[in-house]
């Protein structure tokens, strides 16, 4: 399953880890130098949330935490009724 937000379409981004050595000039050194650059990925903070869709359907969706904070997702109310099999027993 792809790591994509169903609301905003956010997906992992490419970036790099920059390795530095040396002491900064501000701290009394002669400056830092880049010794290596390796690739990395910035992952989206996906959450699995039970939500009400625009067509009224309630289902689990994978959305970014930023979409939840913005209020793009309306969470489904908690279920109060019991299952039929549990009610009979």
N, C-alpha and C positions, 0 to 999 in steps of 0.2 A: 504494500500500500504506500502510495506516494505521500511525502510529508508536505501536503499542501492544505492551506486553510480553505474551508468550503465557502466562507463568507467573503474574505478579502482577496483570496488567490495568492497569498504570501507563500513563498517557497524558500528552501535553503539558498543562501548566497555564498559566493566564493570570496575568499580573502586570503591573507597570508599571515604567518607567524614570523616576526622579525626578531632574530637573535642579535643581541647587542653585547659587546664586552667593553670594559674600561670604565673609568669613573668620570662622571659628568664634570664639565668645567665649573658649573655652579657649586659642586661639592669639593672643588679643589683639585680635580684631576686634569688630564690633558684632552678630555673629550671622549665620547663613546664612539665605537665603530661597529658597523653592521658586519656580522661574521657569516650569517646564513639567513636565507629566506625560504620557508617551506610553505606549501599550500595547505589551506584548511577550509572548513565549511562552517558557516554560521547557521545553526538550525533554528527553525521557528519554534516558539514555545506553544505547541499544540495542546489543547485540552479536549477531552471527550465529554460533551455536555448534552443532556437531554433538552431539546429545544422545540418550540412550536414554530413550524415553517409557515410562510405566507399563505399556503393553501389550507392551513388548519391542521395539518398532519403533525403528530408528535413522534420524533425519532432522535436517535443519537447523531450528533454531528461533531466533526473534528474542526475546531476553530482556534485561531490564535488568541492568546491571552489579551492582546491589544484590542481585538474585536470585542471581547467580553467587556473590557473596561470602557470602550466607546459606547456600549449599549446596542450593538448591532444585532445581538441575539436576545430573544425573549425566552427565558428559561421556562420549562413546563412546570405546572404546579405538582406538588407531591401527591402521590396516589393515596386515597383514603380508604377505598373499598378493598375487601379481601377477595382472594381467588375463590372460585366456586368449590374446588376440591377441599380447600382448607375450611370453608364455611360449613360444609356437610359433616365433616369429621368431628 
